[in-house]
Amino acid sequence: MSASALCALAAAFLMATGTAPHPPLSVTARAETPAVYDDEAGGNADADDPAVWVDPAHPGRSIVIGTLKEAGLDVYGLDGRRLQHIAAPPAPYDEAAPGRFNNVDIVYGFELDGRKTDLALVSDRGRDRIRAFAIDPGAVAAGRPPLRDVTAPDAAPVFAADEAEVDDQHTAYGLTAFSDDDNAYVVASQREEARLRLLRLEDRDGRIGYRTEDTLDLPDTFTLPDDTTWSPCADPGERPQVEGMAVDQEEHVLYAAQETVGLWRIELDGEEFDDAELMDRVREYGTPWTYDTTEEECVLDTENDPGFGGEHLSADAEGVTVYHAEDGTGYVLASSQGDDTFAVYERDGDNRYVGSFSVTDSTATDGVQHSDGATVVNVPLGRPFPKGLLVTHDGEATPADGDREGTNFKLTRWDAVAAAFPEPLTVDTDSFDPRTSD
C-alpha cells in the first residue's frame, strides 16, 4: 500500500476513534540532500533508507549513503552535497526485474582479502541479493568516489529458490547489519512476507558472499484480548512485512518494525534468533477491515475498533534506529509513517515510551513526511553536527517541481532533538563508538 494511502487511513482512524496523541515535539533539520524524482527524467529515483559511515581520521568528513530503489545509491557529504552515484544492476535477461536498492547499513572492519574493510551493505529487492560496497577512506579524503562494489559473483538469492522465483518479488526487503567479535551479519526481511533471515558474511576470494544462519517467521494472525483473531490489512496474498530494523550493537537485540502490526524486540543469541516480544502496536492493531477490489485498497472499520491498538505508532511503522549511551541507556527510535512523527523509547528496561517528535519546516529545509528509513549516530561529526546526527528519509520533499513528487534525506543535529523534550534526552558522545561496537 502506498504511503499516501496509509497516511489517509491513519488520519481517518485518528479522527474516528478520537485517540489522536498529544501534539509531537518539533525539531528542524540542519541540511538536506538534493531532491530525487521517481520518473523517467529522474532515473526512477525514490529515496528510501540512509546509513552514516564515520570517518576514522576526520569525523567531519563522514558520509551519508542513501538508497534510491531502482536508481541505486547516492553518497553525500554532511552538507548534503552528492559525492557519488551508483546505479542498480540492470535486469539480467529479458522480462526479469532490474536491481532495486531498498535498505543500507554499515559494518566496520570486516577482514576482506586480509585487510580490515568498512562495508556498506544493501538489500537488492529487485534481484533478491545482498550487495556489498567497500568504503575507501583515502578516496573520501581525496574527494574521489569512495564506494566500490565487492559483491561475490556467486552470491545467491536470499529467499528465492532460483532466478525465476526472484521475479515473483518476494525478495530481500529490509536490512540491518551488525558485528560480533570477528564475524559480521545481516538481518534481511522478505517483501510481502513476515519472514526474517539471519545471514553471516563471508570472504570469497576478496569479495563478499553470505550464508544463512537462521530464519524467523513473525506472526501474521493475532489473538486479541477478547479471544477473537485478527490479521492486518493487506492486499490479497500478502502477509504483514517488516522493513525498518536496527540492532542494539552492545546488547545484540534486534528491533524490527512489522509495518501494519508494530515494533518487535527480538533477542539475538549467538547465530540465531531467540525470544520475540511485540513491544508496541500500531494504533490500527485489531481494527476490522475489508478489501475494496475496485479501489484496490483496504478499508478500516473504525466504528468497530475494539481498542486494542497502541498509542504511539500510526501504520506504517517504518524506519528504526538505536541511540547508544552509557550502561545500556539510550533510545530506540521508530518512524510512525501514518502521522509523520518519530516515536522514542528507552533502550533499556521495558523500552518505556518517552515521547514523539516531528521534523518540521524551517528557513533552511522543509519538514519530513511519510518517512521510511532513519539512522542516528551519537559521536561528534565535526562542526555541523558536534553532538551527533539523525538522518531521516523525507517522502515529500518540497518545494515540488511541478507535478513531480520528490524525495530526499534530512540531516538533523541530535542535540536539537534531545533539547526539544521537556526532560531533555541524553546526549552521550563518549560511551559508544560505532566503529568498535563489537
N, C-alpha and C positions, 0 to 999 in steps of 0.2 A: 504494500500500500504506500502511496506517495506521502511525503512529509506534510504537504499542504492538506491532504485529505485527513490525515491523522490529527493535525492541529485543529481542523474544523470539528472533528469528532470530539476531541478533548475539550474544546471550548463549549460545545453543546452540552457535554457531560457535566462540566462545572456549573453551567447556568441552570441545568435541570435539577441537579442534586443539591445545589446551594452549599457545596463543600469547597468553594474557592479558598485557597490558603491566604494567610496574611501576605500583603504585598512583598515581593522579594526585595532584598537589598540591591543597590545599584552600584556598579563599577563601570569604568570606561577603559578601553584599550589604549595602549600607547602607540602601537604601529599595526599595520596590516599588510598582507601580501597583495599583489595585483589580482584583480577580479579575473576569473576564467569563465568561459561560456560553453554550455553544453549544446552546441550547434555545429554545423559543418564548418563555418568560418572560424570557430573557436577550437576546432580539432576535437569536438565532443569531450571537452574537458569539464569535469564535475568534481570539485574539491570535496574531500571526504574526511581523511584522518591524518593528523600530524604526529611527528616524533621530533625530539630535540637531541642532537649529538653535541656533547660538551667537549670543547677543545681542551686537551690536557695542558697545553702551554699558555694559552691565551683565551680564557673563558669568554671574553667579549667578542671573540671571533667564532663562537659556536654557530651551528647552522640548524635550520628547521627543514625537515623533509616532509613533504605533503603528497598524499595520493590524489590522483585526478581521474580515477577509474579508467575508462577506455583510453584516455590521453596519457596515462603513465604516471610519472613522478615529476615534481618540481623540487628544487633545492633553493632555499632562501637564506639570506643573511638576517641578522637580528633587526635590521632596519626594514625588513620586508622585501628587499630587492632580490629579484630572481638571479640565481647564480648558475643554475644548470637545469636542463630539461632532459628527461629520459623517456623515450616512447615505450609504450607497452608492446609486447611481441605481436606481430601480425598473426592472422589466422594461419594455421599450419597447412590447411588444404581447403579446397572449395567447400562452402557451406558450413565450415567449422567456425566456432566462436573465436574472435581475437582475444588477446590478453586484456585483462581489466583489473587494475590495481586498486584494491579495496582498503586495506589497513596496513600500517607500518609500525615497526618498533625497532629498538636498538639493543644490540648485545655488544659489550666491550671486551676486548682482549681474548677473542677466540683464537686458538692456535691453528692457523691455516698455513699449510706448507712450511711449518717450522717457525712461523712468525706470529706474534700477537697482533691480531687484526680486529678492528672495530667493524661491525656489520650493521647495515640496515636490512631488515627482513620484511618482506612484503607478501601479503596474500594476493595471489593472482586468481581472482574469481572467474575470469574467462576461461583459463586453462587448468584450474584446479591444482596449482603448484604453489610452493613457497619459493619466491625469488630472493636471492641474496646479493647484496651490493657491498663491496669493500669500501671503507671510507679512508681516504688518504689525507692525513693531517698536513703533509707537506704541500699538497695541492690546495688545501684550504688556505694555508699561509701565503701561497703564491698567487692566489686568486684564480686558480685553474679549476675546472670541473672536478669535484672530489670523489664522485661515486663511480665505481666500476663493477659491472656485472660479473659475479663469481659463482653463478648457479651451475651446479653439475649438470651436464647434458643428459645424464640418466635419471635425473630427479623425477620420481613417479608422481602420478596424481595422488592427492592427499586422501580423497574419499572415493573417487570413481574407480571401478574395476578395470576400465580400459578407456581409450580415447573416445569411442562412441558414447559411452556413458558420461564423459565430461560434457558433451554437448547438450545433455539434459539440464545442465547448470545447477545441480545440487552439489555445489562446489565449495572450495575453501572461501570463507567469507570474512569473519572477524579474525583478529590475530593479536596476540601479545607474546612477548619473549622474556626469558629470564635465564640467569646463570646459577649453577650450583656446583661449587668447587671448580673443577676443570671442565665441566660439561655445560652445554648450553641447550636450551629447549625453546620450542614454540608451542603455544596452545592455539589451535585453529578451530573455528566453529564452521558448521556446514550451513550453506544457504538453504532456506525453506525447510530446515530440519531442526531438531532440538539436540543435536549431537555436537560434542566437543572431542577433539583428538589431541593427545599429547605426543609431540614429535621430538626426537633427540637429533641435534645437528651432528653431521659427520664431515670430516675432511676426506674428500675423494680426489686425490691427486691434485691438491691445490684448489679444488672447487667445493662448493657447499652442497651436500646432499642431506638426507634425513631418513629416519626410520620411525615407525610407530611404536610408542611405548605403552599407551593406554588409550581407552575410549570411554566416554561417559555420555549416557543418554539422559538428559533432563526430562522431567515430566512434560507431557503435552495435554494432560487432563488432570484436573484437580478436584479433590473432595472439599467442599465448602463446609463451614461450621454448622450449617443446617442439614448436613449429610447428603445434599444433592451434589451432583458432579457438574463440572463446568470446563469447557475448553475455550481458549481465547479466540477472539475474532480473527479470521484468516480467510484468504482466498481458497477455493476448493483445492484439495490435495496438498496444502501447505501445513506445516507444523510451526509452532512459535519459535522462531530462530533467535540466536544470540549474535550480536555484533560487538558492541563495546565490551572490552575486557582489559584488566590490568592485574599484575601480580605484585603483591607485597613482597619486595625482594628480600627482606630480612626474615619475615615470618613464614614465607612460602605459602601464602594464601592467595587463591585466585578469586577475584571479583568479576562476575560475568552478568551482563545486562541482557536478560531474555526480554525482548523488546515489548511484547504485549502482556508480560507477566510481572516482571520486577527484577530486583537485584539479588543475585545469588552470592553467597560466600562459600567457597569450596576449598577445603584443605588439600594441600599437595604433600603426599607422604612419599618421599623418595622419588621414584619414577612412576608414580601412579596417582590417580585421583582418589581422594578419600571422602570424608563426610561433606555433604552439600546441604546448606541451610538457606532458605529464602528469607533474607534479612529485611527486605522491604518490598511492598507490592505497588504496582501502578494503581492509580485511582479507579481505573476501569475494571480491575480484577473482580471477577464474579458477576459482572453485568451481563444479562441475557442479550442476544443479538440474532439478527437474521442476515442473510446474504441477498442483496439486491442484484439479480442477474442482469438487469437492464443497465444499471449504472456500474456494475462490476465492483461493488464495494459493500463493506459491512455496515449495518445499521444497528446502533446500540439502542436497546430498550431501556432508556434511563429512568422511565417512570417505574420500572420494576427492579431497579437496582437494589440488591439485598443489603448493601452497605458493608461489604467485606473487603473493599479496596483500601489501599493506603492513602496517605495524605500528602506525600511529598513528590511523587513522580507522576507525570501525565504521559501516557503512551505516545510515542515510543520511548522506553528507557534506552538510552544510547551510550555515548562515549563515557568511559570510566578511566579514572587515573588516581594514583595514590601519592599523597604528600607525606614523605617520611620525616619524622622528627625523633627526638631523643627518647630512648627507653620504650620503644613501641608506640609512642604517641604520634599524632599527625592526623591525617584526614583521608577519607575516600570521597571522591567527587564523582557524581553521575549526572549526565545530561538528561534533563526532563524535556524531551523534544516537543511534547504537546503543548507546553506553556512557555517555551523559550527561557527556561531557567536551569540552574545547576544546583542540585541538592548536595549538601555537605554532611558527612557522617564522621564520627570519631573513628580512628583507625583501630584503637584498642578496645578491650572490654566487649560490650554487646553492640558495638557500632551505633551508639546513640546518635540520633539526628540532631544536627547543630543549627541548621538554617539553610536558606536558599538565597541565591543572588542571580542577577541577570547582568549581562554586558550591554550597556545602553549607548545611545548616540553621544558623541562629543564633537568638538570642533576639529579634532584630529581624525576620527574614524566614525563610521556608523556602528550600530549595535549588532548583536548576534541573534539570529533567528534560526529555528529548526536545526539546532546544532547536532552533528553526528559525533565526530571524534574530538578528543581533548587529551592534552598531556600537560603535566606540571613538573617543574624542576625546582628543587629547593636551593641549589647553590648559586652564588653570585655569578652573573653573566655580564660583567663589565658595567660601564656607566649607565646604559639604558635600563638594565634590569639588575640592580645591585643586591636585591634580596630575593631573587628567584623569578621564575617566569611561568605563566599559564598560557598555553596556546589552545585556541578553540576554533573549530570549523564554524563558518558562518554560511548558512544555506540560503541567505537572501542578501547578498552584497549590494549596497546602494552607493551612489545613485545608479539607477538602471541605465542600460544602453538601449534605449527604445524598448522594444518588446523582448529583448534578450534577457534571460534570467541568469544573473551572475552569482558565483560563489567564491569564497576565499577563506583565509585564515586570519584570525585576530590575535595579537600578542599583547598580553596584559601583565603588569607587574604583580607578583604575588603579594607584596606588602600592601598594594592597593586593595586587593581582595580581602586580605586579613583585616585591614583597618576599617572596612565597611561594616563589620559586625559590631553590635553593641558591646559585646565582650570580644575584643579582637582575637582573631585566630593566631595560632603560633606561627612565628617566623623563626626558623632554625636553619641557618646556613652552614652549620659546622658538623652536626651529628651524623650526617649521612652523605656519602659520596656515590653518585650513581655509577661512577667508573670503577668502584671497588666494592660493589654491593654484595658480591657473593662471598 
